[in-house]
Amino acid sequence: MGSGRDLDGAVAVVTGGAAGIGRAIALNFAADGADVVVADLDEAGSRETAAMITAAGFRARAALLDVTDDASVAQFHQDVIAAEGRCDVLVNNAGWGEVGPFLGSARPLWDRIVAVNLMGLIAVTHAFLADMVQRTSGRIVNVSSDAGRVGSSGETVLSGAKGGVVAFTKSLARETARYGVCVNCVCPGPTDTAAFAVIPEHLKAALIRSIPLKRIAKPDEIAHAVSFFASQRSSYVTGQVLSVSGGLTMTD
C-alpha cells in the first residue's frame, strides 16, 4: 500500500457489496485509492456498485459469489488472484437474517443463517488467508453485528452466528499477527438499509428512542470504521471489535 490516499494501490475485496453497508464500504475504499472487487450473490447489485465506482473515475469490477458454496468461493478466489495478483484487504460483509421468535423457527432457517453469516465468512477467509500469510501482509475486516455482542430479540440464531464472528476474529488475529496480517471486527448497530426499512414504524421509533444519539446509522458511518481497520492507520491494531451503534451498546 502506497502513500497518499489511505489505500492507494491496494486490492480490496468486499463481500456483500451489492447494496447497503457493503456498497458504502466499496465506494469508500475506491475513493481512498483501492482497486475494489465487489462480490455478492446479487450479481446485478454488484455490477451496479462497480458501475458507480467506475463512473466516479475509480477502478472496480463485479463478481458473483455465493459464500455458502465451496466451489463458488474457490472459483472466486482463483479469479481474483488471476486478475489482480493478490488481495491486500478482505472485508467479510456478506450477511443474511430473518426476524422472528426462536421457538417459531426450525433447522432449515438456522442452517441458512449460520451458513451465510459464519461458515461463509470462515470459508472466504480461509481461501484468501494463505496468500496474505505468504506475503506477510494483509488486512481482514469482519462485519459482525452488535446482536453478536449483546443479543437481539427475534434474532437469536443470528446473534449466535454473529457472536461466532467476533470470537473467530479474535482467535484468527492471534494466529496471524506473526505474519503481519491484522484481523479486526466492526459491529454495526441499527443502520439505514433495506433490512431496516421493512421494520414496522412503531418499532423503528422505539428503537431510535433507545439510541443515545437518537438516530440510526448511515451506511457510510459503518464504512468509515471499516476503512480505518483496512488502512495503515490501524497498523498496530488487531483482534479488536468496534461497535458503531450511536451508543446503543456500550460494552467492554
Sequence and secondary structure as in RCSB ss.txt:
>XXXX:A:sequence
MGSGRDLDGAVAVVTGGAAGIGRAIALNFAADGADVVVADLDEAGSRETAAMITAAGFRARAALLDVTDDASVAQ
FHQDVIAAEGRCDVLVNNAGWGEVGPFLGSARPLWDRIVAVNLMGLIAVTHAFLADMVQRTSGRIVNVSSDAGRV
GSSGETVLSGAKGGVVAFTKSLARETARYGVCVNCVCPGPTDTAAFAVIPEHLKAALIRSIPLKRIAKPDEIAHA
VSFFASQRSSYVTGQVLSVSGGLTMTD
>XXXX:A:secstr
  SSSTTTT EEEEETTTSHHHHHHHHHHHHTT EEEEEES HHHHHHHHHHHHHTT  EEEEE  TT HHHHHH
HHHHHHHHHS  SEEEE       S GGG  HHHHHHHHIIIIIHHHHHHHHHHHHHHHHT EEEEEE  THHHH
  TT HHHHHHHHHHHHHHHHHHHHHGGGTEEEEEEEE SBSSHHHHTS HHHHHHHHHHSTTSS B HHHHHHH
HHHHHSGGGTT  S EEEESTTS    
